[in-house]
């Protein structure tokens, strides 16, 4: 019995030592092996941080774009290149500027663009002659050729609203609202310029769209001198059409889009040269209206 007990005692110690060794090994493994749940939590945090960073970056980009647009418009206003009419002309119909001093200035305007080839050709001619014009653009053409709309603004010209579809038929208020507002919004989205200048297609005043534009405080810009280039006259006839009714403070109607405008492109250098020979200088429509506005204010102050 005594021998049996003495044999069991060392055996129990051995078993205890083996159990302790196993416990220590497992503890060591747990210390060395990373916690899977901690790794997953860390990965989730990293993904959340990355998503937040992307959102923050996008917000900063949008804020920078807004600041750039605002800065450009402020600079354009200072330089007289803005595409907005002074408040006194909002809701008014303008065919020409009434300049008291009779200064020989004229505004060249171009309708129905932007248009492949001819808009770029017109811009090249204006750039070569250091002239700024006013472009009454069709919304769907801005959508199709945004690079040309951007070029119009980038080169210092005024850009204005000429409806979305260039329709002549009668429109209810919902359709008229779309034609005007959708075009103005796209001009802004594309170029950063917010215009309040509007020209009704064909000069039609009674199909609902001009009435909506007037009620929305757009200046309705018509013309005093019509080139009739939409009927594709010969170049000499086109030039004669322009000068038939050209007077100081006048607004000339030309087209850079809406069809074949090759005659307009050919006639434009001659039109420019002839105006200059007669002592004229060229302004945008906003510049023209600002000149009249200043003269009217000076006259009112004198009274």
Number of C-alpha atoms within 10 A of each C-alpha: 6 6 7 8 10 10 11 11 10 11 12 11 11 12 11 12 12 12 12 11 12 12 12 12 12 11 11 11 11 11 10 9 8 10 10 9 9 10 11 11 11 12 12 12 12 12 12 12 12 12 12 12 12 12 12 12 12 12 12 12 12 12 12 12 13 13 12 13 18 14 13 16 18 14 13 18 15 10 11 19 25 25 26 26 23 16 14 12 20 20 21 15 18 18 16 23 23 18 20 12 9 11 14 17 21 24 26 23 25 23 24 25 25 32 25 16 14 21 24 16 16 22 21 12 16 18 13 10 12 10 19 22 24 25 29 27 29 28 28 19 21 23 16 13 15 19 13 20 23 18 16 22 21 12 16 20 24 28 34 28 32 26 29 22 16 17 16 16 10 13 15 11 13 11 13 21 18 15 25 25 18 17 26 27 17 19 25 15 13 16 20 20 25 20 21 25 27 27 26 25 20 11 13 16 15 13 16 20 28 25 17 21 26 17 12 15 18 26 26 26 23 22 20 18 21 20 22 17 24 19 10 16 15 14 18 13 14 24 22 15 18 20 16 12 14 17 19 18 27 23 30 24 19 25 27 30 23 17 14 17 22 16 18 27 20 17 18 19 15 14 19 19 13 14 17 14 10 9 11 18 16 20 25 27 33 23 22 23 23 20 19 20 20 13 16 15 11 11 11 9 8 7 6
